[in-house]
Amino acid sequence: MTTNRKARFKYHIEDSVEAGIVLKGSEIKSIRDGKIDISQAFCRIQKGELWLHNAHVAPFENVSVQSEHDSLRSRKLLLHKKEILKWELESKRRKLVIVPLKLFIKRGKAKINIGIGKSKRQYDKRAEIIKKEADRDIARSRKANR
């Protein structure tokens, strides 16, 4: 399981959905080994289909040369047509962004949890950092007083 930790920091996630991914044979083997990075990835709707861009899947080591894949290729995401149309309207109307949140294996198939949200402002990010630091300080002082 791989999570995109930056996504919740950079965006206010309003809705999320689970989608399948169209992969090649060696890609699923790399994903099962945990050799995937979705921290720089994003999703885009093109011609009525949802695509995952900039997700890095490392090449599988024990694979022949002719079946090796491009590690940064765009991958199609599998969603119902109604969900894609709904998200496309929302993203255009309200200027929302579609980002991958978590990638996991479910019943032998790779699934990705994607979310739609609005970008946070710089002051929102600063306020969140200050709040987290204050919570850590409180937790440390409680632990020291035990």
C-alpha positions as CSV (number, residue, x, y, z in Angstrom):
1,M,0.0,0.0,0.0
2,T,1.3,3.4,-1.0
3,T,-0.1,6.7,0.2
4,N,0.3,10.2,-1.2
5,R,1.0,12.1,2.1
6,K,1.3,15.5,0.3
7,A,-2.2,15.3,-1.2
8,R,-4.0,16.0,2.1
9,F,-1.5,18.7,3.0
10,K,-1.8,20.5,-0.4
11,Y,-5.6,20.1,-1.0
12,H,-8.9,20.2,0.8
13,I,-10.3,16.8,-0.3
14,E,-14.1,16.9,-0.7
15,D,-14.9,13.5,-2.2
16,S,-13.0,10.3,-2.9
17,V,-13.7,7.2,-4.9
18,E,-11.9,3.9,-5.6
19,A,-10.9,3.1,-9.2
20,G,-9.1,0.3,-11.0
21,I,-5.9,0.8,-13.0
22,V,-5.0,-0.6,-16.4
23,L,-1.5,-2.1,-16.0
24,K,0.9,-4.2,-17.9
25,G,2.2,-7.5,-16.5
26,S,5.5,-6.3,-15.1
27,E,3.9,-3.2,-13.6
28,I,1.6,-5.1,-11.3
29,K,4.6,-7.1,-10.1
30,S,6.5,-3.9,-9.2
31,I,3.4,-2.6,-7.4
32,R,3.1,-5.7,-5.3
33,D,6.8,-5.3,-4.4
34,G,5.9,-1.7,-3.3
35,K,8.1,0.0,-5.9
36,I,5.7,2.8,-6.9
37,D,5.7,6.5,-6.1
38,I,2.5,8.6,-6.4
39,S,3.6,11.7,-4.6
40,Q,4.1,13.7,-7.8
41,A,1.1,12.1,-9.6
42,F,-2.1,13.7,-10.8
43,C,-5.3,12.7,-12.7
44,R,-6.7,14.3,-15.8
45,I,-9.9,13.7,-17.7
46,Q,-9.3,13.4,-21.5
47,K,-11.9,12.4,-24.0
48,G,-14.3,11.1,-21.4
49,E,-11.6,8.9,-19.8
50,L,-9.7,9.4,-16.5
51,W,-5.9,9.1,-16.8
52,L,-3.2,8.9,-14.1
53,H,-0.1,10.9,-15.0
54,N,3.4,11.1,-13.6
55,A,3.1,8.0,-11.3
56,H,6.5,6.3,-11.2
57,V,6.4,2.5,-11.3
58,A,9.9,1.1,-11.1
59,P,10.8,-1.6,-13.7
60,F,10.5,-5.1,-12.4
61,E,14.0,-6.7,-12.1
62,N,13.3,-10.2,-13.3
63,V,11.6,-9.4,-16.6
64,S,12.8,-9.8,-20.2
65,V,13.8,-6.7,-22.2
66,Q,11.0,-6.8,-24.7
67,S,8.3,-6.6,-22.0
68,E,9.9,-3.8,-20.0
69,H,7.5,-0.8,-19.4
70,D,8.0,3.0,-19.4
71,S,8.1,3.9,-15.7
72,L,6.3,7.3,-16.1
73,R,3.7,6.4,-18.7
74,S,0.1,7.5,-18.4
75,R,-2.2,4.9,-17.1
76,K,-6.0,4.7,-17.6
77,L,-8.2,4.6,-14.5
78,L,-11.4,2.5,-14.5
79,L,-14.5,4.3,-13.3
80,H,-18.2,4.4,-14.3
81,K,-19.0,6.9,-17.1
82,K,-21.4,8.7,-14.8
83,E,-18.8,9.2,-12.1
84,I,-16.3,10.5,-14.7
85,L,-18.8,13.0,-16.1
86,K,-19.8,14.2,-12.6
87,W,-16.2,14.8,-11.6
88,E,-15.4,16.5,-15.0
89,L,-18.3,18.9,-14.4
90,E,-17.3,19.6,-10.9
91,S,-13.6,20.1,-11.7
92,K,-14.4,22.6,-14.5
93,R,-17.2,24.5,-12.8
94,R,-15.5,24.9,-9.4
95,K,-11.8,24.6,-10.5
96,L,-11.1,21.5,-8.5
97,V,-8.1,19.1,-8.8
98,I,-8.2,15.3,-9.0
99,V,-5.3,13.7,-7.1
100,P,-4.4,10.1,-6.2
101,L,-4.6,9.5,-2.4
102,K,-3.7,5.8,-1.9
103,L,-2.8,2.8,-4.0
104,F,-3.4,-0.7,-2.7
105,I,-4.0,-4.3,-3.8
106,K,-7.6,-5.6,-3.4
107,R,-8.4,-9.2,-4.3
108,G,-5.3,-9.4,-6.4
109,K,-6.0,-6.3,-8.4
110,A,-4.4,-2.8,-8.0
111,K,-6.8,-0.2,-6.9
112,I,-6.3,3.5,-6.4
113,N,-8.2,5.9,-4.2
114,I,-8.5,9.2,-5.9
115,G,-9.9,12.4,-4.5
116,I,-11.3,15.7,-5.8
117,G,-10.5,18.9,-3.9
118,K,-9.5,22.5,-4.0
119,S,-5.9,23.7,-3.5
120,K,-5.1,25.1,-0.1
121,R,-3.8,28.6,0.2
122,Q,-0.3,29.3,1.7
123,Y,-1.8,30.6,5.0
124,D,-3.9,27.4,5.3
125,K,-0.8,25.3,5.1
126,R,1.1,27.4,7.6
127,A,-1.9,27.3,10.1
128,E,-1.9,23.5,9.7
129,I,1.8,23.2,10.4
130,I,1.5,25.4,13.5
131,K,-1.4,23.3,14.8
132,K,0.5,20.0,14.3
133,E,3.5,21.4,16.1
134,A,1.3,22.6,19.0
135,D,-0.3,19.1,19.2
136,R,3.2,17.5,19.3
137,D,4.3,19.8,22.0
138,I,1.3,19.0,24.1
139,A,1.8,15.2,23.6
140,R,5.5,15.5,24.6
141,S,4.6,17.4,27.8
142,R,2.0,14.8,28.7
143,K,4.5,12.0,28.1
144,A,7.1,13.8,30.2
145,N,4.7,14.3,33.1
146,R,3.9,10.6,33.5
